Amino acid sequence: MKSIALKKIQQMKKHIIITYVLLIVLTIVSGLTYSVADNNIPSIILLLSALKFIGVSFYFMDLKKAHIFWKSAVICYLTILLIVVLII
């Protein structure tokens, strides 16, 4: 019984580390894309920020285990925020 719990904890740590590394890579990529002079760069940076937002909310805030209402509320909030920022 104890080994099953230990394996589960190790698997959770592995997923958290992978998500953390992915967030760091997305941050570095968004910083590097900022230096490129192009008209679509703000849209790309917003898309990368949205991916980071989803990564933080679903993995580090344990939203993946939450009720469907909270998942959909976060996705709707993100969608509305991105639309408003892109319109402005």
Buried (B, 14 or more C-beta within 10 A) or exposed (E): EEEEEEEEEEEEEEEEEEBBEBBEEBEEBBEEBEEEEEEEBEEBBBBBBBBBBBBBBBBEEEBEEBEEEEBEEBBEEBEEBBEEEEEE
